[in-house]
Every structure is written in C-alpha cells, then in structure tokens.
Amino acid sequence: MNISTSSKWSSLKFFILTFALATPIWLIGNKFKVKGLPLDIPWTDLVLAFMPLTAAAILVHRGEGPGGARRLLKRAFDYKRIKQKIWYVPVVLLNPLLFLLIYGSMRLLGRSLPTKPHIPFLKIPFLFVLFFALAIGEEIGWTGYATNPLQERWNALASGIILGLVSMVGHYPSMIVQGRSLRWIALSTFGITGLRVLMVWLYNNTGKSVFAVILFHAIHNVCRAVFPADQTHNPLVDHPGVYYSILAVAAVIVTLLWGPKTLARFRYACRAA
C-alpha cells in the first residue's frame, strides 16, 4: 500500500467513525457482566478492539472498493516488509525487558508486591493468540490506516502522541466501569501515549510493517497478564505510576536517539560507522 494511496485517507474520518461504531457497545456494556477475562477487562473491550479495523475497512472499501479493503487487511501479516531482521529484537524483547525493569523498580522503591506471585506460564500460548487477534483488530486501524496520514501532516513524534491520546479515549469508559480514579486514568494516558510512540518508532523502522506493531502490542499485553500478581495484589494496578512512567521514559529515550521527525534516524549511526 503506497504513500499516494494513504495520502487520500483521512485520520479524522477514521477517528469519528471508530467512536461512532464504539458508542453503542459502550452504552450497553454495563448491562452484561463477564468474569474471568484476562486482566479483568470488561467484555466490551473484546468487541471494541475490532472497531478500528471495522472503521478502516469501511473507509477503504468506500474509497477503493473491496480490493483496497483486502489489501488493508492483509497488512496484518506484512512481515516481508521487515528487511532488517535485527528489528525483531526490540519487537519481541523490548516489552519483557521493560516489565523486568518495572518489577525491579517496584522492589527498589519498596512498593508492595505479592508474597506468593502466580505467573500462569501454561496460559501464555492462549494469551498470545487472544491478544494477537485483539491487536489485529486495533492496529489495522490505528497503525495500518491512521499512522501514515498523520505522519504526512505532522512529524512521527506528534503522530504517536495524537494516536496515543485518541486511542486512550476509547479506553476511558472501560476504566470508569473498572472504578479507576482520575489519577489512575491520567497516569495511564501518559504511559500508553508513550507506548504508542514506541509503536510508531517500530513501524517506521520495520519498513512500515503493521505486523511488527501487532506482534509488539500482543507481547505487551501478554507481559501485563503474566506480571507477578496474586489474588490480593496486582502491582501494575496498585502502582500505576511506576508502570506508566517507565513506558513514557522509554519513549523519551527513543525520541532522543532517533529524532522526533521520523523516529527512524539513529543520531549516532555515522559516529558508529
């Protein structure tokens, strides 16, 4: 999918349609409760995850016909765009490293951690398949459709921030249902916006591969789901400041090293050569 095609797309129309499709789900969400879902997420999030894909497919189908929509959906597995295989290292390993840093920081800061943490290793394959499918539903829209038009108008950093803030609005109803405080919501907005900047960074450095972002997104959610916790303590929920601050700091470091304009020009590449 070339730049000339994506330049005809409208990120604003995509945002509006995504939220229009999501609104009925939000309105009926409180009437039905489903317990036992990973991360205690409301069932509505499982449906809402596919609203970005649905909105993007509708817009592309209207503008380019069914062929354009099929090409968009195929980008969920556009791994051939990743010419420099070294970028699989941050795609696959950055999240585990960040969560190790989060856990270590919590211990150093004396935050309360579960005495007998439970890590459901046997559930990881199931969790990965689930979160990979949900990430397809989100990233076909946020990354596959909306990122290029935003970057054509703004720089990469600004595009990541805009996408992070807008996508977080879609999570606010679920957070309110879960009883999150305003402080918790503000911290999560701060951190997840940083996470979106990391996604734009990976996207731009992997030949604009949507698959790379989907894989990164899925692994992030798996790491969240298996983070050491027990029935009374979930450190990521109890201490959101540590969790989300580290995500934001990682985004700042990436921006400083690769530059805000494209997030794809390593500042020290020439010196290293």
N, C-alpha and C positions, 0 to 999 in steps of 0.2 A: 504494500500500500504506500504510494508515493506521497511526497510533500504537496504536490499540486492538488491531489485529492483531498488530503486532510485540511488544506487551507480553505476549502469550501465549507468545512464543518463549523458549527457554532457551539462553543462550550457553554454559552449562556442558555441556548435552547436545550442542551443536554441537561444542565442543572435543573431547569424548570420542569422538564418532562420527568426526570428522575424523581423529584419530590412530589410531582402530581401523581405519579404511579404509586409512590410510597404512602401517601396520605391515607387512603382507605385502610391500609394494613395497620397504620398507627391507630386509627380510630376504633378498630375492632379488637386490637391487640389485648386490651385489658380484660376482655370478656372470656378469654380462654387461657388457662394456665397449663404449661407442660413442664414437669420437673425432671431433673436428672440430666439436663443437657450440659455439654462441656462448658466450663467457665460460668455455669449458671446463667447463660444467656437466655433471654426471652425467645420463645419460638418465632416471634415476628422477625428476629434478626436473620433466621434461616431463610425466610422469604424475601426480606428486604435486601439481602445480599445480591439477589438477582435483578433488582430494579435497575442498577446502572447498565447491566448487559442488555436488558429489555429496552431501555430508553435509547441506547446507542444503536441497537439493531433496527429499531423503528425509524430513527432519523436517517440512517444509512440506506435502509430499504426505500424510503421515500425519495431520497436524492439520487441513488444509484441503482435501485432495483434489487432483486433477490441476489444477483451475483455479488454486489457490493457487500450485502449483509453476510453472505457466506465467507467472503474474504476476511471480513472483520472477525467473525467467529473462529476462523482458522488460526488467527494470531494467538490463540490460547496455547498453541504448540509450535510457535515460530522459533524454536531453538536453533535452527540453522542460521539465524541472524547473529548468533554469538560466535564471531570469528575468533576472538581472543579468549581461548578456553580458561585462561587464568582468572577471568571474572566469575567463574563458577565458585571460586574460593570465597569471596565476600557474599555471593548469593546464598551459598549453603552454610558457611561457617560464621558469618558476622553475627547472626542472631544468637546462636549458642554462646559465643564469646561475650556478647552484651549481657546476656542473662547470668552468666558466671560473674561478670563484673557487678551486676545488680545485687546478686546474692552476697558476694564478698563485701560490697559497700554496706549492706544492711548489717552484716556481722560486725564490721569495724565501727559502725555508728551505734552499735548496741540496740538495734531495733529488735522487737520481739519476733522470734522465729519459732516455728513448731518444733517441739522436742522430739517428736517421732514423725518426721515428714514422710508422706506417702507419695512416691513417684510411680505412676501407672505405666511402667515400661511396656507391658504387654498390649496396652491400648494405643501405643504410638502409631502403628500402621493404620489402624482405623481412624485415628485422629487426623493423620496426614491426608488420607483420602478425603475425609469430610472437609477439612479446611482448604485443601487444594480445590475442591469443587466450589466452595464458597468464594475462594479467591478468584476463580474464573468469573463468577458472577459479578464481582466488584471490578476487577481490573480490566476486563474487556471494555468497560465504560470509562473508569477514571483514567486508566493508562492508555488503552488502545484507541479510545475516541477523543478524550478531552485534553490529554497532555500536549500533543503536537500543536493544536490551535493556540493554546495558551503560550507555548514557547515561541510561536511565531510573532506574538504580540508583546510578550514580556520575556524577561530572562528566565533561566532554568530555576534559579532560587525562588523568584517570585511565583513562578508557576507551581512549584512544590508547596509553597505556603498557601496559595489560593486553593489548590486541590485539597490540602490538609484541612483547612478551615471549613470548606464547603462540605467535604465528606463527613467531618465530625458533626455537623449539624444533623445529619441523618441518624447519628447515634444518640443524640440527646434524649429523644423520647424513651428509648430503652433504658438509658441511665437514670432517668427520672423514675421509671417503673421500678428499677432496682433500688431506689432510695438513695442514690448518690447525692452528696452535698454539693453546693455551688463550688466550694473549693476543690473538691474531687473532680468535678467536671472541668473546671478551669485548668487544673494540672494535666488532665488527660488531653485536653485540646492542645496545650503547649507541647506535650510529648508526642502525640500522634501526628501533629503537624511536622515535627522533626522527623518522624518515621517516614512520612510522605516525601520529604526532601531526600531522604536516603533512597527511596524508590525511584525518584526522578534521576538521581545520580546513577543508579544501576541501569536504568532504562537507557540513558544516553551513552553509557559506556559498553553496552552489550549489543550495539547495532540496533537500538530501539526494539529490543525484544520484550514483548508482553509476557512471554513465558517466563523469562527471568524474574520479572516482578511478581508474577503469580507464585512462583516457587518460593521466593523470598517471603512473601506475605503468608503463605501457608506455614512455612517453617517458624515464622514469628509466633503465629497462633498456637502451634504445637508446643513451642517452648513455654508460652504462657500457661498452657493447660497442664504441663507436667512439672511446672516450677514447684519446688518443695512446699507442701502445704499439708494441713490436716483438717479435721472436722471443725476446729475452732479458730484456726489461723490461716489466712491466705495473705502472705506478705505483700503481694502485688496490690491487693485491695487495701490492706491495713496501712501500707506505707507508700502511697502513690507518688509522693514527692521524689523518692529515690528512683523508682522505676522510670517515671516520665522525664526526670531531669537528665538521666543518663542517655536516653534516646535523643533528647534535644542537644546535649553536648556532642554526641556522635555526629549529628547533622551539622553543627557548627564546625567541627574539625574537618569534615568532608568539604564544606564550603570554603574554608580557608585553604585547603590543599589543592582543590580542583577548580576553584574560582566560581563566583556566583553566576556568571554569564551563561556558561554551558554546563557547569559541573562535570566537564569532561576533559579539561586541560590541566594535567597534573603540573603544578607550579615548578617542581624540581626535576622534571623529566630531562631537561637539557643538561643540568648540572650532573645528573646521574650518568648521562651518556659521556 
